[in-house]
Each structure stands twice: as structure tokens, then as C-alpha cells.
Amino acid sequence: MYTPFDWYWLVADALDPTAPYSSKVGDYVLATNPDYQAWLLQIDGSTGRFHVASPMDTEFNMGRALAPYNLRPTPAAVLEGYQAARIGVGVDDPLFPVLVDHENRIRALEGQAPLSRAAIRARFQSLM
């Protein structure tokens, strides 16, 4: 049965599209990786078929697919998609304007110039 915490994807635009991305490892593994090979031999309880790595079109979208499960990836291009998806949730939150106001009040107390919403969004994204 599908579990995003222990699954493999073949990412079409990866540097090596034959190296599967492992959500358990948070990075790409070799196609010869023993854990991957054992996973391929497991029978999926819902379909009765052997496991097959899922296709993914881009590394950015791979990151977006991991974000709802808080599975922070290692590769930079995958991480970019993960961060974009994670910050998208935060910025749409009704509390985001309160956080912007709070950050800028602290900056004013420290004698620093206020940050724009875009700058604060970028800062939040870098922390994700």
C-alpha cells in the first residue's frame, strides 16, 4: 500500500533519471540500492502487484509532493519545490499579516528598516 514516508519515484528531469528518489532517505539512491531492490519485490496489498516507482515530471514537483507530509528533501532542486509549497501554506494563513507586523515591530525596536511582505515570505521560505 502506498505510503509517502517509504516510497520511491523516478524523476524525469533529475540529473540521473534512473536513480530513484527515496522519501525514506530524503535523497536519490542508486537503482542497485539493496533497500530499493527489496522494496521492488514487495507486493502491494491494495493491488496485489509488485511495487513500482512512481513517475514524477520535475524535481520541483517532487518537492511539492513531499511538502504536505513534512518530508524535507536534500537535493537543492527538490528542496526548492518543497519550500515553495510549505511557504505557500504559511503566506495564505490569516495570521501571516500579523507575523509581518510583528517582525517589523521587532525590526523597528532594533533600529532596522521594515521588510516587505515579499522579503518576509522569502525569509520564511529559506527557513523551511
Secondary structure as UniProt FT lines:
FT   TURN            4..5
FT   STRAND          8..11
FT   TURN            12..13
FT   TURN            17..18
FT   STRAND          21..22
FT   TURN            23..26
FT   STRAND          27..28
FT   TURN            31..32
FT   HELIX           34..40
FT   TURN            45..47
FT   STRAND          54..56
FT   HELIX           59..66
FT   HELIX           67..69
FT   HELIX           76..92
FT   TURN            94..95
FT   HELIX           96..109
FT   TURN            110..111
FT   HELIX           117..127
//
